[in-house]
Amino acid sequence: MPIQTARAFVAWTQPRLAPSAGSAFALGAQAGDGTLVGVVLISWPTAEVFDDGDTAEVLALATDGTPDAGRTLLSAAWTAVREMGYRRLIAYTRIEESGTDLWDAGFRVVPRPLGWHTAGRAEDVARVLWAARAFGGGR
């Protein structure tokens, strides 16, 4: 789907999210009647420690509350980046968010790597790092 459409949907449903303009691609989910119910924006990692050529990042996930839309979009994003040759897809949640859609899509909480921190971000809040990983292969 067009990145601008996805960004507009994020702004409409999740005004506190402000995904960067550097999105690589976007996926959308529709209801049976064609109504857009969710989007996910994917890009290259924003943190240098993850910019290894094997990792892509979920910049934003937004839904209108339709059940399973988030899980479906995350699963589709993971499939798409694997087909592109990436071995890992990372995402962040705020500490108070459950991450249920991420868990259901196969992501797992991972420890923060050495040298990774959120200092200097415009919005310095505690975050949880999640990752879906493929084993073997590589780009």
Disulfide bonds with the S-S distance in Angstrom:
none
